[in-house]
């Protein structure tokens, strides 16, 4: 765990152990994942792949909670599926797994504790911090290649294996019965990297790349167009950091205690 994240997780433990009138909650989620980047620059609701997650949450009050979560997802993109001719001619593609560890604060619009609270439904918003491992890959002639080590844009060294992300979003909770809650939420993660998809900046001089496969995967326009369009220094990416998003359906269970009745 990065050292700067340690205070956040220590804070979670301290608050979980000291707050009054608190309840524990666990849950699991499934849904769809997508991303906004060089293969999807504009559509914030384009979900292309599956996502799975689990969490443990401390409801510190009936309005505020802290959630420690793990999420596994896939994101992908392909220029061949774009309606933009320039992107089609670029002809790049990628896919990557995402493994996210997050600490998120939630704020309910209405006081909410399942089974014993007066409200059975509430909207909520959330924000937090996360670290996400990623490893972009591309398929060529039936084989999958890891792109980081190939330094396809001529980087002096491979980019990092993980990124810092800022989760934020909104959702709605519904008490389906007893201590069970059904949750639907839409969340975005703005990251500090533009390389989730291995595309960020400019085309490099292919002669500086060390392997044949690196040269091939750095510029695949020649597979589609009449010639290669990736001249040295010309634009390959949009020079912006990537964002990924999840649309989750979650079922959770809240452990209640006598102290919870103070929420009424």
URTANOR-V948296 format. One record per residue. N is the residue number from 1. PHI is phi as a letter, one per 40 degrees, with the letter a starting at -180 (999 if undefined). OMEGA is omega in whole degrees, -180 to 180 (* if undefined). Layout:
n:N phi:PHI omega:OMEGA
n:N phi:PHI omega:OMEGA
This chain:
n:1 phi:999 omega:177
n:2 phi:d omega:-175
n:3 phi:c omega:-176
n:4 phi:c omega:177
n:5 phi:c omega:-175
n:6 phi:d omega:179
n:7 phi:d omega:-180
n:8 phi:c omega:-179
n:9 phi:c omega:174
n:10 phi:c omega:177
n:11 phi:c omega:177
n:12 phi:d omega:-178
n:13 phi:c omega:-178
n:14 phi:c omega:-180
n:15 phi:c omega:-180
n:16 phi:c omega:-176
n:17 phi:c omega:-171
n:18 phi:b omega:-175
n:19 phi:c omega:179
n:20 phi:c omega:175
n:21 phi:f omega:-173
n:22 phi:b omega:177
n:23 phi:b omega:173
n:24 phi:c omega:179
n:25 phi:a omega:175
n:26 phi:b omega:-179
n:27 phi:a omega:177
n:28 phi:b omega:-174
n:29 phi:b omega:171
n:30 phi:b omega:178
n:31 phi:i omega:-179
n:32 phi:b omega:180
n:33 phi:b omega:176
n:34 phi:a omega:179
n:35 phi:a omega:175
n:36 phi:b omega:-176
n:37 phi:a omega:-173
n:38 phi:c omega:178
n:39 phi:c omega:175
n:40 phi:a omega:-172
n:41 phi:c omega:-168
n:42 phi:b omega:-171
n:43 phi:c omega:-178
n:44 phi:c omega:-179
n:45 phi:b omega:179
n:46 phi:c omega:-179
n:47 phi:b omega:-171
n:48 phi:b omega:-169
n:49 phi:a omega:-178
n:50 phi:c omega:175
n:51 phi:b omega:177
n:52 phi:b omega:-179
n:53 phi:a omega:175
n:54 phi:a omega:-178
n:55 phi:a omega:167
n:56 phi:b omega:-172
n:57 phi:b omega:172
n:58 phi:b omega:176
n:59 phi:c omega:-175
n:60 phi:c omega:171
n:61 phi:a omega:177
n:62 phi:c omega:179
n:63 phi:b omega:-173
n:64 phi:b omega:178
n:65 phi:a omega:174
n:66 phi:b omega:-174
n:67 phi:b omega:173
n:68 phi:b omega:-172
n:69 phi:b omega:172
n:70 phi:b omega:-179
n:71 phi:b omega:173
n:72 phi:b omega:-177
n:73 phi:a omega:172
n:74 phi:b omega:169
n:75 phi:b omega:-177
n:76 phi:a omega:177
n:77 phi:a omega:-179
n:78 phi:a omega:178
n:79 phi:c omega:-178
n:80 phi:c omega:-180
n:81 phi:c omega:-179
n:82 phi:c omega:174
n:83 phi:c omega:-179
n:84 phi:c omega:-176
n:85 phi:c omega:180
n:86 phi:c omega:178
n:87 phi:c omega:177
n:88 phi:d omega:180
n:89 phi:c omega:175
n:90 phi:c omega:168
n:91 phi:g omega:176
n:92 phi:c omega:176
n:93 phi:a omega:178
n:94 phi:a omega:164
n:95 phi:a omega:178
n:96 phi:a omega:167
n:97 phi:c omega:173
n:98 phi:b omega:174
n:99 phi:b omega:-172
n:100 phi:b omega:170
n:101 phi:b omega:-171
n:102 phi:b omega:170
n:103 phi:b omega:-169
n:104 phi:b omega:172
n:105 phi:c omega:179
n:106 phi:b omega:176
n:107 phi:b omega:176
n:108 phi:c omega:175
n:109 phi:c omega:179
n:110 phi:b omega:175
n:111 phi:d omega:-174
n:112 phi:a omega:165
n:113 phi:a omega:-175
n:114 phi:c omega:176
n:115 phi:g omega:-174
n:116 phi:b omega:180
n:117 phi:c omega:-178
n:118 phi:c omega:-180
n:119 phi:b omega:179
n:120 phi:c omega:-179
n:121 phi:a omega:175
n:122 phi:a omega:166
n:123 phi:c omega:177
n:124 phi:a omega:174
n:125 phi:b omega:-180
n:126 phi:a omega:175
n:127 phi:a omega:-179
n:128 phi:a omega:179
n:129 phi:a omega:-177
n:130 phi:a omega:169
n:131 phi:b omega:-172
n:132 phi:b omega:174
n:133 phi:c omega:-179
n:134 phi:a omega:-178
n:135 phi:a omega:-175
n:136 phi:c omega:-179
n:137 phi:b omega:175
n:138 phi:b omega:180
n:139 phi:b omega:178
n:140 phi:a omega:-179
n:141 phi:f omega:175
n:142 phi:g omega:-180
n:143 phi:b omega:179
n:144 phi:c omega:-178
n:145 phi:b omega:174
n:146 phi:c omega:-171
n:147 phi:c omega:-175
n:148 phi:d omega:-175
n:149 phi:c omega:-178
n:150 phi:c omega:-178
n:151 phi:f omega:-171
n:152 phi:c omega:176
n:153 phi:b omega:176
n:154 phi:g omega:179
n:155 phi:c omega:179
n:156 phi:c omega:175
n:157 phi:a omega:-180
n:158 phi:d omega:176
n:159 phi:c omega:-173
n:160 phi:c omega:-179
n:161 phi:c omega:179
n:162 phi:a omega:180
n:163 phi:b omega:172
n:164 phi:c omega:-179
n:165 phi:b omega:176
n:166 phi:b omega:178
n:167 phi:c omega:174
n:168 phi:a omega:180
n:169 phi:i omega:-177
n:170 phi:a omega:180
n:171 phi:a omega:179
n:172 phi:a omega:180
n:173 phi:b omega:179
n:174 phi:b omega:179
n:175 phi:c omega:-176
n:176 phi:c omega:178
n:177 phi:i omega:179
n:178 phi:f omega:-178
n:179 phi:c omega:-179
n:180 phi:c omega:179
n:181 phi:b omega:173
n:182 phi:b omega:-173
n:183 phi:b omega:172
n:184 phi:b omega:-180
n:185 phi:a omega:176
n:186 phi:b omega:-176
n:187 phi:b omega:178
n:188 phi:b omega:179
n:189 phi:b omega:175
n:190 phi:c omega:-173
n:191 phi:b omega:178
n:192 phi:b omega:178
n:193 phi:b omega:173
n:194 phi:b omega:-173
n:195 phi:b omega:172
n:196 phi:d omega:-179
n:197 phi:b omega:-179
n:198 phi:g omega:180
n:199 phi:b omega:-179
n:200 phi:a omega:-168
n:201 phi:b omega:-171
n:202 phi:b omega:172
n:203 phi:c omega:179
n:204 phi:b omega:173
n:205 phi:c omega:-176
n:206 phi:d omega:-178
n:207 phi:c omega:180
n:208 phi:c omega:180
n:209 phi:c omega:-167
n:210 phi:c omega:-177
n:211 phi:b omega:179
n:212 phi:c omega:-178
n:213 phi:c omega:175
n:214 phi:c omega:179
n:215 phi:c omega:-179
n:216 phi:c omega:-174
n:217 phi:c omega:177
n:218 phi:c omega:-179
n:219 phi:a omega:-177
n:220 phi:b omega:-178
n:221 phi:c omega:-179
n:222 phi:c omega:178
n:223 phi:c omega:-176
n:224 phi:b omega:-176
n:225 phi:c omega:179
n:226 phi:c omega:178
n:227 phi:a omega:-180
n:228 phi:c omega:-178
n:229 phi:b omega:-174
n:230 phi:c omega:178
n:231 phi:c omega:-176
n:232 phi:d omega:178
n:233 phi:g omega:178
n:234 phi:c omega:-172
n:235 phi:c omega:176
n:236 phi:b omega:-180
n:237 phi:b omega:-177
n:238 phi:c omega:176
n:239 phi:f omega:179
n:240 phi:b omega:176
n:241 phi:c omega:-175
n:242 phi:c omega:174
n:243 phi:b omega:173
n:244 phi:b omega:-174
n:245 phi:a omega:179
n:246 phi:b omega:167
n:247 phi:b omega:-169
n:248 phi:b omega:166
n:249 phi:b omega:-170
n:250 phi:b omega:168
n:251 phi:b omega:-179
n:252 phi:b omega:178
n:253 phi:b omega:-178
n:254 phi:b omega:176
n:255 phi:c omega:-176
n:256 phi:b omega:175
n:257 phi:b omega:-180
n:258 phi:d omega:-179
n:259 phi:c omega:-177
n:260 phi:c omega:-177
n:261 phi:c omega:175
n:262 phi:c omega:179
n:263 phi:c omega:-176
n:264 phi:c omega:*
